[in-house]
Amino acid sequence: MVRFHINSYERVLETTALLSGDEYRRPGPLDHGNPYETLLHVFGADWGWREFLIGNDDDSDPEGWPFPDLATIRAPRRPTRT
């Protein structure tokens, strides 16, 4: 299940990388306004659960939060994918 989650998230990031800068930040009918804000939300929720599951329940954000662009959002996830 974890592998599925990681692979699914990676596919979302790969698809998002196909968007132009304007499309990535353009307001739309998404719950969080645009793809950028939606990815921040998804990553933040994912980060919170991961921290909780490994015993870190201090509710802190990852270093550099909020991440300014797609490359920065992707960086912490790269080591977990095989």
Secondary structure, 3 states (H helix, E strand, C coil): CHHHHHHHHHHHHHHHCCCCHHHHHCCCCCCCCCHHHHHHHHHHHHHHHHHHHCCCCCCCCCCCCCCCCHHHHHHHHHHHCC
